[in-house]
Amino acid sequence: MNCIHCDKPAQGVCRFCGRALCKGHARSMPYIITIYVGENRTPKAVVVADTFWCGICKPQPEPIEMPELA
């Protein structure tokens, strides 16, 4: 598998979209593993820092409603 940007051998894939990346083109972004309700009904998230990100895809900051799946 080769990097989406330069066609060199990939070192990993984007955590968000799956595009292949070499180390030189990989960027990093936090990735939310799960969200839960903690004490005092406060939403909390378990987050992994510095996950591979391609820089092309645009992870959305908020969930997107999809009523057509209901």
C-alpha positions as CSV (number, residue, x, y, z in Angstrom):
1,M,0.0,0.0,0.0
2,N,1.3,3.5,-0.9
3,C,0.8,7.0,0.5
4,I,-2.2,8.9,-0.9
5,H,0.0,12.0,-1.2
6,C,3.3,10.8,-2.6
7,D,3.0,7.1,-3.6
8,K,5.9,6.1,-1.2
9,P,5.3,3.0,1.0
10,A,2.7,3.7,3.6
11,Q,3.5,3.5,7.4
12,G,-0.2,3.5,8.5
13,V,-3.7,4.5,7.6
14,C,-5.9,7.5,8.6
15,R,-7.9,6.7,11.7
16,F,-10.9,8.6,10.3
17,C,-11.1,7.6,6.6
18,G,-8.6,4.7,6.0
19,R,-6.3,6.5,3.5
20,A,-2.7,5.1,3.4
21,L,0.0,7.5,4.7
22,C,3.8,7.6,4.8
23,K,5.4,9.1,8.0
24,G,6.2,12.3,6.2
25,H,2.6,13.1,5.3
26,A,0.9,11.8,8.4
27,R,-0.6,14.4,10.6
28,S,-2.1,13.9,14.0
29,M,-5.5,14.5,15.6
30,P,-7.2,13.3,18.8
31,Y,-9.6,10.4,18.3
32,I,-12.6,9.8,20.6
33,I,-13.0,6.2,21.4
34,T,-16.2,6.5,23.4
35,I,-18.4,9.0,25.2
36,Y,-20.2,8.3,28.5
37,V,-22.1,10.1,31.2
38,G,-20.0,10.5,34.3
39,E,-20.7,11.9,37.8
40,N,-23.3,14.7,38.0
41,R,-24.5,13.5,34.6
42,T,-21.6,15.2,32.9
43,P,-20.6,13.8,29.5
44,K,-17.0,12.5,29.4
45,A,-14.9,11.1,26.6
46,V,-12.1,8.6,26.4
47,V,-9.7,10.1,23.8
48,V,-6.5,8.9,22.1
49,A,-4.1,11.7,21.3
50,D,-1.9,11.8,18.2
51,T,-3.7,9.3,15.9
52,F,-2.8,9.2,12.2
53,W,-4.8,11.7,10.2
54,C,-4.5,12.2,6.4
55,G,-5.2,15.9,6.4
56,I,-7.7,15.4,3.5
57,C,-10.8,14.1,5.3
58,K,-12.7,16.4,7.6
59,P,-14.0,14.6,10.7
60,Q,-17.1,16.5,11.9
61,P,-17.1,18.1,15.4
62,E,-20.7,17.0,16.1
63,P,-22.7,13.9,15.3
64,I,-24.7,14.1,12.1
65,E,-28.4,13.1,12.1
66,M,-29.3,10.4,9.7
67,P,-33.1,10.0,9.9
68,E,-33.2,7.9,6.7
69,L,-31.7,5.0,8.7
70,A,-34.5,4.9,11.3
